[in-house]
Amino acid sequence: MQKESIKPLGENVLVKLVKANQKTKSGIFLPENVNADRPQEGKVLAVGDSEKIQVKKGQSVIFAKYSGTEIKIAGEECLILKAEDILAVVE
């Protein structure tokens, strides 16, 4: 499956997961178990056709923990989220 072949329906959004940084701004390396939980940040790959969706393709977003349905596209982890599970846009 390719990313371009998936079009979310209704109020759903396709998001590629973004891994958390392994190093802080001050240069401290974080152990792997700190990032053991699923990432809560991602990049919007596609949006459904609902007018209620407030995000656009290419935006970075923060979403509710443990929300969405996991899928793999071309070996990359992605989620199909409901628009209401997206909490913020990262600018």
Buried (B, 14 or more C-beta within 10 A) or exposed (E): EEEEEBEBEEBBBBBBBBEEEEEEEEEEEEEEEEEEEBBBBBBBBBBBEEEEBEBEEEBBBBBEEEBBEEEEBEEEBBBBBBBEBBEEEEE
